[in-house]
């Protein structure tokens, strides 16, 4: 069967389009988890506090993904934990991607203000996205919730109403002190971290962030942002950077001196 030039060009065009669709399909698969998953469950542990008043049951999973050749054997570490006393269930997932080491950290402290001057119970959740290395994210994981307790006790004045102004002062003081500790230890020169924390009580949820970590609340499949992304292109942040002698460059997005992360 012979094909004239017009039919041949149509055939070539159709074949090219189909090939491109296949490439796009493969690219989309790189960012989904609809693939073969192998799960290894480690033995659960019981963690008792000093007073042995409650316990948390921890289950860890190790998941190996088989996607495309460039993403083969990516490792995802995840866990969930349940507290029978507070009925709090939470979990986290960390993906290292192509980096040599995990630069991110997660910290959860249930009832973390029990030893503070205020008897009200709060749970603490923090996510730290390290840039340039894990050192600052690890420092925040180890210290920020403790700094928050210290600053909250320092700001207690009688039976002060714990409204928005009160929590704003506490969070600003907490983040400033954590930043000072990191700089004093010499960690902040070439390494950094974003942070988003949530303090959850029976009647209040307090969220604070530094950097482009985002907190969301989901209900019925609808996500509501609880924080505003702290990015260089935001007017107030742009003014702060320029006032400090910095410069923001539009290079595939707003970046400080053209560098978003190393």
MIDOSE-1310 file (N, C-alpha, C; in nm, 2 decimals, decimal comma, always signed):
residues 262
xxxx	+0,09/-0,12/+0,00/+0,00/+0,00/+0,00/+0,09/+0,12/+0,00; +0,06/+0,22/-0,09/+0,14/+0,34/-0,10/+0,07/+0,45/-0,04; +0,14/+0,54/+0,02/+0,09/+0,66/+0,09/+0,14/+0,79/+0,02; +0,05/+0,88/-0,01/+0,10/+1,00/-0,07/+0,16/+1,09/+0,04
xxxx	+0,21/+1,21/+0,00/+0,28/+1,29/+0,09/+0,19/+1,35/+0,20; +0,07/+1,38/+0,16/-0,03/+1,44/+0,25/-0,06/+1,34/+0,36; -0,09/+1,21/+0,32/-0,13/+1,11/+0,42/-0,01/+1,08/+0,51; +0,11/+1,08/+0,45/+0,23/+1,06/+0,53/+0,25/+1,16/+0,64
xxxx	+0,23/+1,29/+0,60/+0,25/+1,40/+0,70/+0,14/+1,39/+0,81; +0,02/+1,35/+0,78/-0,08/+1,33/+0,88/-0,05/+1,22/+0,98; +0,00/+1,11/+0,92/+0,04/+0,99/+1,00/+0,16/+1,03/+1,09; +0,26/+1,10/+1,04/+0,37/+1,15/+1,13/+0,32/+1,24/+1,24
xxxx	+0,23/+1,33/+1,21/+0,18/+1,42/+1,31/+0,11/+1,34/+1,42; +0,02/+1,25/+1,38/-0,05/+1,17/+1,48/+0,04/+1,09/+1,57; +0,14/+1,03/+1,51/+0,24/+0,95/+1,58/+0,32/+1,03/+1,68; +0,35/+1,15/+1,64/+0,43/+1,25/+1,72/+0,34/+1,29/+1,84
xxxx	+0,21/+1,32/+1,82/+0,13/+1,35/+1,93/+0,11/+1,24/+2,03; +0,09/+1,12/+1,98/+0,08/+1,00/+2,07/+0,20/+0,98/+2,15; +0,32/+1,00/+2,09/+0,45/+0,98/+2,16/+0,46/+1,09/+2,27; +0,42/+1,21/+2,24/+0,42/+1,32/+2,34/+0,33/+1,29/+2,46
xxxx	+0,21/+1,24/+2,43/+0,12/+1,20/+2,53/+0,17/+1,10/+2,63; +0,24/+1,00/+2,57/+0,31/+0,89/+2,65/+0,41/+0,95/+2,74; +0,49/+1,05/+2,69/+0,60/+1,11/+2,77/+0,53/+1,19/+2,89; +0,43/+1,26/+2,86/+0,36/+1,34/+2,96/+0,30/+1,24/+3,07
xxxx	+0,25/+1,13/+3,02/+0,19/+1,04/+3,11/+0,30/+0,98/+3,21; +0,41/+0,95/+3,15/+0,52/+0,90/+3,24/+0,57/+1,01/+3,34; +0,57/+1,14/+3,29/+0,61/+1,24/+3,38/+0,51/+1,26/+3,50; +0,38/+1,25/+3,47/+0,29/+1,26/+3,57/+0,30/+1,14/+3,67
xxxx	+0,33/+1,02/+3,63/+0,35/+0,91/+3,72/+0,46/+0,93/+3,81; +0,56/+1,01/+3,78/+0,67/+1,04/+3,87/+0,62/+1,10/+4,00; +0,51/+1,17/+4,00/+0,47/+1,24/+4,11/+0,34/+1,18/+4,18; +0,31/+1,06/+4,14/+0,20/+0,99/+4,21/+0,25/+0,87/+4,28
xxxx	+0,17/+0,81/+4,37/+0,21/+0,69/+4,44/+0,13/+0,57/+4,40; +0,07/+0,58/+4,28/-0,01/+0,47/+4,23/+0,08/+0,37/+4,16; +0,15/+0,29/+4,24/+0,25/+0,20/+4,19/+0,27/+0,09/+4,30; +0,36/+0,00/+4,27/+0,38/-0,11/+4,36/+0,45/-0,06/+4,49
xxxx	+0,40/-0,09/+4,60/+0,45/-0,04/+4,73/+0,48/-0,16/+4,82; +0,60/-0,16/+4,87/+0,64/-0,27/+4,97/+0,65/-0,21/+5,11; +0,57/-0,26/+5,20/+0,56/-0,20/+5,34/+0,62/-0,30/+5,44; +0,71/-0,25/+5,52/+0,77/-0,33/+5,63/+0,73/-0,26/+5,76
xxxx	+0,66/-0,33/+5,85/+0,61/-0,27/+5,97/+0,71/-0,32/+6,08; +0,75/-0,22/+6,16/+0,84/-0,24/+6,27/+0,76/-0,26/+6,39; +0,81/-0,33/+6,49/+0,74/-0,36/+6,61/+0,70/-0,23/+6,69; +0,57/-0,22/+6,73/+0,53/-0,10/+6,80/+0,60/-0,09/+6,93
xxxx	+0,60/+0,04/+6,98/+0,67/+0,07/+7,11/+0,57/+0,14/+7,20; +0,58/+0,12/+7,33/+0,51/+0,20/+7,42/+0,60/+0,30/+7,49; +0,56/+0,43/+7,49/+0,65/+0,53/+7,55/+0,57/+0,58/+7,67; +0,64/+0,57/+7,79/+0,57/+0,61/+7,91/+0,64/+0,74/+7,96
xxxx	+0,55/+0,84/+8,00/+0,61/+0,96/+8,05/+0,66/+0,94/+8,20; +0,71/+1,05/+8,25/+0,77/+1,04/+8,39/+0,67/+1,00/+8,49; +0,55/+1,04/+8,48/+0,45/+1,01/+8,58/+0,37/+0,89/+8,55; +0,40/+0,83/+8,43/+0,33/+0,71/+8,39/+0,18/+0,73/+8,38
xxxx	+0,13/+0,85/+8,35/-0,01/+0,88/+8,35/-0,07/+0,84/+8,21; +0,00/+0,84/+8,11/-0,05/+0,80/+7,98/+0,06/+0,74/+7,89; +0,02/+0,69/+7,78/+0,12/+0,63/+7,69/+0,08/+0,65/+7,55; +0,18/+0,64/+7,46/+0,15/+0,66/+7,32/+0,20/+0,53/+7,25
xxxx	+0,12/+0,49/+7,15/+0,16/+0,37/+7,08/+0,21/+0,41/+6,94; +0,33/+0,37/+6,91/+0,40/+0,42/+6,78/+0,41/+0,30/+6,69; +0,37/+0,33/+6,56/+0,39/+0,23/+6,46/+0,47/+0,30/+6,34; +0,58/+0,24/+6,30/+0,66/+0,30/+6,19/+0,65/+0,21/+6,07
xxxx	+0,65/+0,27/+5,95/+0,65/+0,20/+5,83/+0,76/+0,25/+5,74; +0,82/+0,16/+5,66/+0,92/+0,19/+5,56/+0,87/+0,15/+5,43; +0,86/+0,25/+5,34/+0,79/+0,23/+5,21/+0,89/+0,25/+5,10; +0,91/+0,15/+5,01/+0,99/+0,17/+4,89/+0,91/+0,18/+4,77
xxxx	+0,94/+0,28/+4,69/+0,86/+0,30/+4,57/+0,93/+0,26/+4,44; +0,86/+0,21/+4,35/+0,91/+0,17/+4,22/+0,84/+0,26/+4,11; +0,90/+0,37/+4,07/+0,84/+0,46/+3,97/+0,91/+0,45/+3,84; +0,96/+0,56/+3,79/+1,04/+0,56/+3,67/+1,18/+0,54/+3,70
xxxx	+1,27/+0,53/+3,60/+1,41/+0,50/+3,63/+1,47/+0,61/+3,71; +1,44/+0,74/+3,69/+1,50/+0,85/+3,77/+1,46/+0,85/+3,91; +1,35/+0,78/+3,94/+1,29/+0,79/+4,08/+1,29/+0,65/+4,15; +1,36/+0,56/+4,09/+1,36/+0,42/+4,15/+1,42/+0,42/+4,28
xxxx	+1,36/+0,34/+4,37/+1,41/+0,32/+4,50/+1,41/+0,44/+4,59; +1,34/+0,54/+4,56/+1,32/+0,66/+4,65/+1,26/+0,60/+4,78; +1,30/+0,65/+4,89/+1,26/+0,60/+5,02/+1,17/+0,70/+5,09; +1,06/+0,65/+5,13/+0,97/+0,74/+5,21/+0,96/+0,68/+5,35
xxxx	+0,98/+0,76/+5,45/+0,97/+0,72/+5,59/+0,84/+0,78/+5,65; +0,76/+0,70/+5,71/+0,64/+0,75/+5,76/+0,60/+0,68/+5,89; +0,52/+0,74/+5,97/+0,47/+0,68/+6,10/+0,34/+0,74/+6,14; +0,27/+0,67/+6,22/+0,16/+0,73/+6,29/+0,16/+0,70/+6,44
xxxx	+0,09/+0,78/+6,52/+0,09/+0,75/+6,66/-0,04/+0,78/+6,71; -0,09/+0,70/+6,81/-0,22/+0,72/+6,87/-0,20/+0,74/+7,02; -0,28/+0,83/+7,08/-0,28/+0,85/+7,22/-0,42/+0,81/+7,28; -0,44/+0,70/+7,34/-0,57/+0,66/+7,39/-0,63/+0,76/+7,48
xxxx	-0,55/+0,83/+7,56/-0,60/+0,93/+7,66/-0,66/+1,05/+7,59; -0,59/+1,11/+7,49/-0,64/+1,23/+7,43/-0,71/+1,21/+7,30; -0,71/+1,08/+7,25/-0,77/+1,05/+7,13/-0,71/+1,13/+7,01; -0,58/+1,16/+7,02/-0,51/+1,23/+6,92/-0,44/+1,13/+6,83
xxxx	-0,47/+1,14/+6,70/-0,40/+1,06/+6,60/-0,33/+1,15/+6,50; -0,21/+1,12/+6,47/-0,13/+1,20/+6,37/-0,03/+1,11/+6,30; +0,02/+1,17/+6,19/+0,12/+1,09/+6,12/+0,20/+1,19/+6,04; +0,31/+1,14/+5,98/+0,40/+1,22/+5,89/+0,46/+1,14/+5,79
xxxx	+0,50/+1,20/+5,68/+0,57/+1,14/+5,57/+0,68/+1,23/+5,52; +0,80/+1,17/+5,51/+0,92/+1,24/+5,47/+0,98/+1,18/+5,34; +1,01/+1,25/+5,24/+1,07/+1,20/+5,12/+1,20/+1,27/+5,09; +1,31/+1,20/+5,09/+1,44/+1,26/+5,07/+1,46/+1,30/+4,93
xxxx	+1,40/+1,24/+4,83/+1,42/+1,28/+4,69/+1,56/+1,25/+4,64; +1,62/+1,34/+4,57/+1,76/+1,32/+4,52/+1,87/+1,37/+4,60; +1,84/+1,42/+4,72/+1,94/+1,48/+4,81/+2,02/+1,37/+4,88; +2,14/+1,40/+4,92/+2,23/+1,30/+4,98/+2,18/+1,27/+5,12
xxxx	+2,11/+1,36/+5,19/+2,06/+1,33/+5,33/+1,93/+1,40/+5,35; +1,85/+1,35/+5,44/+1,73/+1,41/+5,48/+1,75/+1,55/+5,55; +1,70/+1,65/+5,49/+1,72/+1,79/+5,55/+1,60/+1,84/+5,63; +1,49/+1,76/+5,63/+1,37/+1,80/+5,70/+1,35/+1,73/+5,83
xxxx	+1,26/+1,79/+5,92/+1,24/+1,73/+6,05/+1,10/+1,76/+6,09; +1,04/+1,67/+6,17/+0,91/+1,68/+6,23/+0,92/+1,66/+6,38; +0,84/+1,74/+6,45/+0,84/+1,72/+6,60/+0,69/+1,73/+6,65; +0,65/+1,63/+6,73/+0,52/+1,63/+6,79/+0,53/+1,61/+6,94
xxxx	+0,47/+1,70/+7,02/+0,47/+1,69/+7,16/+0,33/+1,70/+7,21; +0,27/+1,59/+7,26/+0,14/+1,59/+7,31/+0,14/+1,64/+7,46; +0,05/+1,73/+7,49/+0,05/+1,79/+7,63/+0,18/+1,85/+7,67; +0,25/+1,93/+7,57/+0,38/+1,97/+7,59/+0,39/+2,09/+7,69
xxxx	+0,28/+2,14/+7,74/+0,29/+2,25/+7,84/+0,25/+2,21/+7,98; +0,25/+2,08/+8,00/+0,21/+2,03/+8,13/+0,29/+2,09/+8,25; +0,42/+2,12/+8,22/+0,51/+2,17/+8,33/+0,52/+2,32/+8,33; +0,44/+2,39/+8,25/+0,45/+2,53/+8,25/+0,36/+2,59/+8,36
xxxx	+0,35/+2,72/+8,36/+0,27/+2,79/+8,47/+0,12/+2,78/+8,44; +0,09/+2,74/+8,32/-0,06/+2,73/+8,28/-0,09/+2,59/+8,27; -0,21/+2,55/+8,34/-0,25/+2,41/+8,34/-0,32/+2,36/+8,22; -0,36/+2,46/+8,13/-0,43/+2,42/+8,01/-0,35/+2,33/+7,92
xxxx	-0,41/+2,22/+7,87/-0,33/+2,12/+7,79/-0,33/+2,16/+7,65; -0,21/+2,16/+7,59/-0,20/+2,19/+7,44/-0,11/+2,08/+7,38; -0,13/+2,05/+7,26/-0,04/+1,97/+7,18/+0,03/+2,05/+7,08; +0,16/+2,01/+7,05/+0,25/+2,09/+6,96/+0,28/+2,00/+6,84
xxxx	+0,27/+2,07/+6,72/+0,31/+2,00/+6,60/+0,40/+2,10/+6,52; +0,52/+2,05/+6,48/+0,61/+2,13/+6,40/+0,67/+2,06/+6,29; +0,68/+2,13/+6,17/+0,74/+2,08/+6,05/+0,85/+2,18/+6,01; +0,97/+2,13/+5,99/+1,09/+2,21/+5,96/+1,15/+2,16/+5,83
xxxx	+1,16/+2,25/+5,73/+1,21/+2,22/+5,60/+1,35/+2,28/+5,58; +1,45/+2,20/+5,60/+1,59/+2,24/+5,60/+1,64/+2,29/+5,46; +1,72/+2,39/+5,45/+1,78/+2,44/+5,33/+1,93/+2,44/+5,35; +2,00/+2,37/+5,26/+2,15/+2,37/+5,26/+2,21/+2,26/+5,36
xxxx	+2,12/+2,19/+5,43/+2,17/+2,09/+5,52/+2,06/+2,07/+5,63; +2,08/+1,97/+5,72/+1,98/+1,94/+5,82/+2,00/+2,01/+5,95; +2,11/+2,08/+5,97/+2,15/+2,13/+6,10/+2,05/+2,22/+6,17; +2,00/+2,32/+6,09/+1,90/+2,42/+6,15/+1,77/+2,35/+6,18
xxxx	+1,72/+2,27/+6,08/+1,60/+2,20/+6,10/+1,61/+2,11/+6,22; +1,72/+2,04/+6,24/+1,74/+1,95/+6,36/+1,74/+2,03/+6,49; +1,80/+2,15/+6,49/+1,80/+2,24/+6,60/+1,66/+2,28/+6,64; +1,58/+2,32/+6,54/+1,44/+2,36/+6,57/+1,36/+2,24/+6,62
xxxx	+1,39/+2,12/+6,56/+1,32/+2,00/+6,61/+1,34/+1,98/+6,76; +1,47/+2,00/+6,80/+1,51/+1,97/+6,94/+1,47/+2,08/+7,04; +1,46/+2,21/+6,99/+1,45/+2,32/+7,08/+1,32/+2,41/+7,07; +1,26/+2,42/+6,96/+1,16/+2,52/+6,94/+1,04/+2,51/+7,03
xxxx	+0,99/+2,39/+7,05/+0,88/+2,37/+7,14/+0,91/+2,40/+7,28; +1,04/+2,37/+7,32/+1,08/+2,41/+7,45/+1,09/+2,56/+7,47; +1,14/+2,63/+7,37/+1,15/+2,78/+7,37/+1,01/+2,84/+7,38; +0,91/+2,77/+7,31/+0,78/+2,82/+7,31/+0,72/+2,82/+7,45
xxxx	+0,75/+2,71/+7,53/+0,70/+2,70/+7,67/+0,76/+2,81/+7,75; +0,89/+2,83/+7,73/+0,96/+2,94/+7,81/+0,90/+3,07/+7,78; +0,88/+3,10/+7,65/+0,83/+3,24/+7,62/+0,68/+3,25/+7,67; +0,61/+3,15/+7,66/+0,47/+3,15/+7,71/+0,47/+3,18/+7,86
xxxx	+0,55/+3,12/+7,94/+0,56/+3,14/+8,08/+0,60/+3,28/+8,11; +0,70/+3,34/+8,03/+0,74/+3,47/+8,05/+0,64/+3,58/+8,02; +0,54/+3,54/+7,93/+0,44/+3,64/+7,89/+0,31/+3,62/+7,98; +0,31/+3,53/+8,07/+0,19/+3,51/+8,16/+0,18/+3,63/+8,26
xxxx	+0,07/+3,70/+8,26/+0,05/+3,81/+8,35/-0,09/+3,79/+8,41; -0,09/+3,73/+8,53/-0,22/+3,70/+8,60/-0,30/+3,61/+8,51; -0,43/+3,64/+8,49/-0,52/+3,56/+8,41/-0,54/+3,63/+8,28; -0,44/+3,66/+8,21/-0,44/+3,73/+8,08/-0,52/+3,65/+7,98
xxxx	-0,61/+3,72/+7,91/-0,69/+3,65/+7,80/-0,59/+3,60/+7,69; -0,60/+3,47/+7,66/-0,52/+3,42/+7,55/-0,58/+3,44/+7,42; -0,58/+3,57/+7,38/-0,64/+3,60/+7,25/-0,53/+3,61/+7,14; -0,57/+3,67/+7,03/-0,47/+3,67/+6,91/-0,35/+3,76/+6,95
xxxx	-0,37/+3,87/+7,01/-0,25/+3,96/+7,04/-0,15/+3,89/+7,14; -0,21/+3,81/+7,23/-0,12/+3,74/+7,33/-0,04/+3,64/+7,26; -0,10/+3,55/+7,17/-0,03/+3,45/+7,11/+0,06/+3,50/+7,00; +0,03/+3,61/+6,94/+0,12/+3,67/+6,84/+0,25/+3,72/+6,91
xxxx	+0,24/+3,78/+7,03/+0,36/+3,82/+7,10/+0,44/+3,69/+7,14; +0,38/+3,59/+7,19/+0,45/+3,47/+7,23/+0,52/+3,40/+7,11; +0,45/+3,39/+7,00/+0,51/+3,33/+6,88/+0,63/+3,41/+6,82; +0,61/+3,54/+6,82/+0,72/+3,63/+6,77/+0,84/+3,62/+6,85
xxxx	+0,82/+3,62/+6,98/+0,93/+3,60/+7,08/+1,00/+3,47/+7,07; +0,92/+3,36/+7,05/+0,97/+3,23/+7,03/+1,06/+3,21/+6,91; +1,01/+3,26/+6,80/+1,08/+3,25/+6,67/+1,21/+3,33/+6,67; +1,20/+3,45/+6,73/+1,32/+3,54/+6,74/+1,42/+3,47/+6,83
xxxx	+1,38/+3,41/+6,94/+1,48/+3,35/+7,03/+1,54/+3,23/+6,96; +1,46/+3,15/+6,89/+1,52/+3,03/+6,82/+1,62/+3,08/+6,71; +1,59/+3,18/+6,64/+1,68/+3,24/+6,54/+1,81/+3,28/+6,60; +1,80/+3,35/+6,72/+1,92/+3,40/+6,79/+2,00/+3,28/+6,83
xxxx	+1,94/+3,17/+6,89/+2,02/+3,06/+6,93/+2,09/+2,99/+6,81; +2,03/+2,99/+6,70/+2,09/+2,93/+6,58/+2,21/+3,01/+6,53; +2,19/+3,14/+6,53/+2,30/+3,23/+6,49/+2,42/+3,23/+6,59; +2,39/+3,22/+6,71/+2,49/+3,22/+6,82/+2,57/+3,09/+6,81
xxxx	+2,51/+2,98/+6,76/+2,58/+2,85/+6,74/+2,66/+2,84/+6,61; +2,65/+2,95/+6,53/+2,72/+2,95/+6,40/+2,65/+2,86/+6,29; +2,53/+2,82/+6,31/+2,46/+2,73/+6,22/+2,39/+2,81/+6,10; +2,36/+2,94/+6,12/+2,28/+3,01/+6,02/+2,35/+3,08/+5,91
xxxx	+2,48/+3,06/+5,89/+2,55/+3,13/+5,79/+2,53/+3,07/+5,65; +2,53/+2,94/+5,64/+2,51/+2,88/+5,51/+2,40/+2,78/+5,51; +2,34/+2,76/+5,63/+2,23/+2,66/+5,64/+2,11/+2,73/+5,70; +1,99/+2,69/+5,66/+1,87/+2,75/+5,72/+1,76/+2,65/+5,72
xxxx	+1,64/+2,70/+5,76/+1,52/+2,61/+5,77/+1,40/+2,70/+5,77; +1,29/+2,65/+5,70/+1,16/+2,71/+5,72/+1,10/+2,64/+5,84; +0,98/+2,69/+5,89/+0,92/+2,63/+6,00/+0,77/+2,66/+6,00; +0,69/+2,57/+6,03/+0,54/+2,59/+6,05/+0,51/+2,51/+6,18
xxxx	+0,45/+2,58/+6,27/+0,41/+2,51/+6,40/+0,26/+2,53/+6,43; +0,20/+2,44/+6,49/+0,06/+2,45/+6,53/+0,05/+2,41/+6,68; -0,01/+2,49/+6,76/-0,04/+2,46/+6,90/-0,19/+2,44/+6,91; -0,23/+2,32/+6,94/-0,37/+2,28/+6,94/-0,42/+2,25/+7,08
xxxx	-0,53/+2,33/+7,12/-0,59/+2,31/+7,25/-0,74/+2,27/+7,23; -0,81/+2,26/+7,33/-0,95/+2,21/+7,32/-1,04/+2,32/+7,25; -1,00/+2,44/+7,27/-1,09/+2,55/+7,21/-1,01/+2,64/+7,12; -0,88/+2,62/+7,10/-0,80/+2,71/+7,01/-0,70/+2,64/+6,94
xxxx	-0,67/+2,69/+6,82/-0,56/+2,64/+6,73/-0,48/+2,76/+6,69; -0,35/+2,76/+6,73/-0,26/+2,87/+6,70/-0,16/+2,82/+6,60; -0,14/+2,89/+6,49/-0,05/+2,85/+6,38/+0,05/+2,97/+6,35; +0,17/+2,94/+6,34/+0,28/+3,04/+6,31/+0,37/+2,97/+6,21
xxxx	+0,43/+3,06/+6,12/+0,52/+3,00/+6,02/+0,63/+3,10/+5,98; +0,74/+3,05/+5,94/+0,85/+3,13/+5,89/+0,90/+3,06/+5,77; +0,90/+3,13/+5,65/+0,93/+3,06/+5,53/+0,81/+3,01/+5,46; +0,82/+2,93/+5,35/+0,71/+2,89/+5,27/+0,65/+2,76/+5,31
xxxx	+0,67/+2,71/+5,44/+0,59/+2,60/+5,49/+0,44/+2,65/+5,50; +0,35/+2,56/+5,48/+0,21/+2,60/+5,49/+0,13/+2,50/+5,57; +0,04/+2,56/+5,65/-0,05/+2,48/+5,73/-0,19/+2,49/+5,67; -0,26/+2,37/+5,66/-0,40/+2,37/+5,60/-0,49/+2,29/+5,70
xxxx	-0,61/+2,33/+5,69/-0,72/+2,25/+5,76/-0,81/+2,19/+5,66; -0,83/+2,06/+5,66/-0,92/+2,00/+5,56/-1,05/+1,95/+5,62; -1,16/+1,98/+5,56/-1,29/+1,93/+5,60/-1,37/+1,90/+5,48; -1,42/+1,78/+5,47/-1,50/+1,74/+5,36/-1,43/+1,75/+5,22
xxxx	-1,30/+1,73/+5,22/-1,23/+1,74/+5,10/-1,19/+1,88/+5,06; -1,22/+1,98/+5,14/-1,18/+2,12/+5,11/-1,07/+2,16/+5,20; -0,96/+2,21/+5,14/-0,85/+2,26/+5,22/-0,85/+2,41/+5,25; -0,84/+2,45/+5,37/-0,84/+2,59/+5,41/-0,70/+2,63/+5,46
xxxx	-0,64/+2,73/+5,40/-0,50/+2,77/+5,44/-0,51/+2,84/+5,58; -0,43/+2,79/+5,67/-0,42/+2,85/+5,80/-0,30/+2,95/+5,82; -0,22/+2,95/+5,72/-0,10/+3,04/+5,72/-0,08/+3,11/+5,59; +0,00/+3,21/+5,59/+0,04/+3,28/+5,46/+0,18/+3,25/+5,43
xxxx	+0,21/+3,21/+5,31/+0,34/+3,17/+5,27/+0,44/+3,29/+5,29; +0,55/+3,27/+5,35/+0,65/+3,37/+5,38/+0,75/+3,37/+5,27; +0,73/+3,44/+5,16/+0,82/+3,43/+5,04/+0,88/+3,57/+5,01; +0,99/+3,58/+4,94/+1,06/+3,70/+4,91/+0,97/+3,80/+4,83
xxxx	+0,88/+3,75/+4,75/+0,80/+3,84/+4,67/+0,68/+3,91/+4,75; +0,66/+3,87/+4,87/+0,55/+3,93/+4,95/+0,60/+4,07/+4,99; +0,51/+4,18/+4,97/+0,56/+4,32/+4,99/+0,63/+4,34/+5,12; +0,57/+4,29/+5,23/+0,64/+4,32/+5,36/+0,77/+4,25/+5,37
xxxx	+0,78/+4,13/+5,32/+0,91/+4,06/+5,32/+1,01/+4,12/+5,23; +0,97/+4,17/+5,11/+1,06/+4,23/+5,02/+1,12/+4,36/+5,08; +1,04/+4,44/+5,15/+1,09/+4,56/+5,22/+1,19/+4,52/+5,33; +1,16/+4,41/+5,40/+1,25/+4,37/+5,51/+1,39/+4,33/+5,45
xxxx	+1,38/+4,25/+5,34/+1,51/+4,20/+5,28/+1,59/+4,32/+5,23; +1,53/+4,41/+5,16/+1,60/+4,53/+5,10/+1,65/+4,62/+5,21; +1,58/+4,63/+5,32/+1,62/+4,72/+5,43/+1,74/+4,66/+5,50; +1,76/+4,52/+5,49/+1,87/+4,46/+5,55/+1,99/+4,45/+5,46
xxxx	+1,98/+4,51/+5,34/+2,09/+4,51/+5,24/+2,08/+4,40/+5,14; +1,97/+4,32/+5,14/+1,96/+4,21/+5,05/+1,90/+4,25/+4,92; +1,88/+4,16/+4,83/+1,83/+4,19/+4,69/+1,75/+4,06/+4,65; +1,63/+4,09/+4,59/+1,54/+3,98/+4,54/+1,55/+3,98/+4,39
xxxx	+1,58/+3,86/+4,34/+1,59/+3,85/+4,19/+1,48/+3,76/+4,14; +1,41/+3,80/+4,03/+1,31/+3,72/+3,97/+1,37/+3,62/+3,88; +1,41/+3,50/+3,93/+1,47/+3,40/+3,85/+1,39/+3,27/+3,87; +1,29/+3,25/+3,78/+1,20/+3,14/+3,79/+1,13/+3,14/+3,93
xxxx	+1,09/+3,26/+3,96/+1,03/+3,29/+4,09/+1,11/+3,39/+4,17; +1,05/+3,45/+4,27/+1,12/+3,55/+4,35/+1,22/+3,48/+4,44; +1,35/+3,51/+4,43/+1,45/+3,45/+4,51/+1,55/+3,55/+4,57; +1,60/+3,53/+4,69/+1,69/+3,62/+4,75/+1,83/+3,60/+4,69
xxxx	+1,88/+3,71/+4,62/+2,01/+3,70/+4,55/+2,01/+3,58/+4,45; +1,89/+3,55/+4,40/+1,89/+3,44/+4,29/+1,90/+3,30/+4,35; +1,90/+3,29/+4,48/+1,91/+3,15/+4,54/+1,80/+3,13/+4,63; +1,72/+3,02/+4,61/+1,61/+2,98/+4,70/+1,66/+2,88/+4,80
xx	+1,73/+2,78/+4,76/+1,78/+2,68/+4,85/+1,91/+2,62/+4,79; +2,00/+2,56/+4,87/+2,12/+2,50/+4,82/+2,11/+2,35/+4,85
